[in-house]
């Protein structure tokens, strides 16, 4: 099965969330925020005001509320300030010399009473809404359909699908498939430094901290491909530490899972076998291909790399040109990453690339 | 020395800055000419100005760093800088601005102004004051030596472990950062101590604590706060240095905890945010009412709000760590405090609004900066309120939304008030007014540039742009926004350049200010501009909060006595008063100028230089030499004994 065909409608087609009321508040509120909704209706894969899962949705409602309150407060205060500044401009301008007389008008203190009173009420509402949302989005709502253990590495994501029987477990990297409408439990670990797991359209961030296991959960309510991104600064290539979540129907997910459980098939043809040997000796120390002797665990598991949409932790689309370029010099697009340049000859490069292309 | 010398009742003299008394005081207090004199000066005005100038230089350096790395993220997939260069630049930018600009600039204003506004002649510990300045300067140079030799810190100003630990950062870069922070921490702690003693014990007679100018409340509050906050970060950096140099395991799993760093860092880090804004906000609360021609609305409420903000500021550090997997109960508590801390800020905001509304504002440059400040204060405040809500913060944290927030807080709440305060107190510092026309240009460039540059960051944050990325791919909807941000930041920089030009031109050609150009109410405006080395020829006695306005306000039956007071001219003398009521308590003999503060700061810096290159003989030699300098500094002298008035 080619994963290319499985690519589901992009989240773009599922745009338009957020009630008309909240949208119009925003649109009226500030030209700059109008710009944001305009931009949001173009492609903004990390935008979290328009979300696609139960968990992110209830956070987005609170976010829209607090944004609206904030914008309102800015507008009211600015208006009061401007009126306050100009309402007595009819009096002679108190410029130097000839400053206006000193006086203490008595009605000033009521500003503090009224202003702080209203502020406190709004803050209390927000606090209780926060508590309610926290209760709804914090704990996992029920038993999980899929359990994942995701480990953050500099600068890629190791994804292990957990199961009750060890033979049902497998490891992949940088691309997570989940069934739509189901609760997905995610355990998080940091291997080297702190990273943060974040799929804006589905859930907020949870850090991946060495020496500690954190837990979060996801649920996608619409099929689609959702971009994830490391949310904690983790060194040189923090910028290029992304991943993708592919949410698909239960059937498609199961099909994908079965395929991922397979080991790499034996190869026929001298060139491919030579490529495999070369891969084994040059790449196998770090990378693993199940079913072969390449068993490294330092880099991503490549058993099914050709089923993935992107390479280099969602840095480049997975196509022949990018793959060859990456193998030839991984430091070019992602300088500082931990995969060294191997100085392969042209023919060696081709052999390895052709071999990797069999890993579907 | 006889007993009567100790039990002396000081005589009373008349205020006259042209009298023989003034000449005598001048001879006593004046800094000696020449390089040695300059290096050994302990005059708080001299030191305050040095603080201000040095901080502005750090501001310019940090600003240039930002202008460079902004070019790297103006458009997608830019390759102007390498990732490592970008990371070092944003780290240096953050560290420079937050640690070597934002606090020292306020310290500078406080060191210059506080003795003047409370009616005394110097800080309580003038030599310590000089020492804290030198140490601040040397710690900054120390950090930039690392930068110059290519060992700049690269882990952000927050410096999270394990990335800051040795396996991931084997160079000297993080060591430079850790040790320069410890050095700066010593300076900050001692400086704060000095302010606490000065403000609680050196106030003019009659300036009871409820008559303390609102300006001083900010400094007093944060100085006390620093005494509680600084140990945490100094310890954090020391443990990190131990981990790095001696392979201890404070932060290293499995026995150590990376989160320990975050707790220690933010236990200091969040109070620090208030430390670097409260004195600035107090400058607005002090100066804005004068430009509105009325006393501040709600003095008591604003003073208490200042204190309350600092106290609550110690209970919100966890909101920097909402995504670290902490238990729900802790999240709820810290979320509630983080939202409710807005209340004391609202007190100040409505006090200013009320002051403007009921006052008669003077539309000069200082006022424009304060008015502009109120707008950005509110924007920075509400974005803070949004991030205080845990679930929302799970999305917002570590995105450009927080970058926008921190800049609205640090530029909005620190730099805008500092700009306004510069226009307001420049005449006192140099006797010249800053040019108003250039001032307008200065304000509008900065205000427009700031909002054009930094407001869109809220939106790029809401669109999911993570912080601290050296580049971003196409197709994220971020291209235009980042271009606007870069343009805005350059406009902002031009605005600041206009300020520098204004200062240079006004120093030469500025209009003479006279003692009180704004017809202000407090004691610093009773002295000539610039004030003489001894500040006050006779020490004033206060009966109200606004001594220069009291005859016009006619609110109190009592009157301050500014025309005559104690001259205290038996040497370098100042008056100590009681903590709450400011009753005269003792005549203090103030120390002479001395080279020891500079030499001790040099010895301490040499010690830290020895630590970084592991020259243990240098460490021990600096320690010994430093101890000798301390002995000379502290050698007891009978002439410095206190006198009872």
Interface residues (C-beta under 8 A of the other chain):
Chain A: X32 X33 X35 X36 X39 X40 X42 X43 X44 X45 X46 X47 X48 X49 X56 X58 X59 X62 X63 X66 X67 X69 X70 X73 X74 X77 X78 X80 X81 X83 X84 X85 X87 X88 X91 X93 X94 X95 X96 X99 X100 X101 X102 X103 X104 X105 X107 X108 X109 X110 X111 X112 X114 X115 X116 X119 X120 X123 X126 X127 X129 X130 X131 X133 X134 X135 X137 X138 X139 X154 X188 X190 X192 X193 X194 X196 X198 X200 X203 X204 X205 X206 X207 X209 X210 X211 X212 X214 X215 X229 X230 X231 X232 X233 X234 X235 X236 X237 X238 X239 X240 X315 X335 X336
Chain B: X82 X83 X84 X87 X155 X156 X160 X162 X163 X167 X168 X253 X254 X256 X257 X258 X259 X293 X294 X295 X297 X298 X301 X323 X324 X325 X328 X331 X332 X335 X336 X339 X340 X342 X343 X346 X347 X349 X350 X351 X353 X354 X355 X356 X357 X358 X359 X360 X361 X362 X363 X364 X371 X374 X375 X378 X379 X382 X383 X385 X386 X389 X390 X391 X392 X393 X394 X395 X396 X397 X398 X399 X455 X456 X458 X459 X462 X463 X464 X465 X466 X467 X468 X469 X470 X471 X472 X473 X475 X476 X477 X478 X480 X481 X517 X518 X519 X521 X549 X552 X553 X555
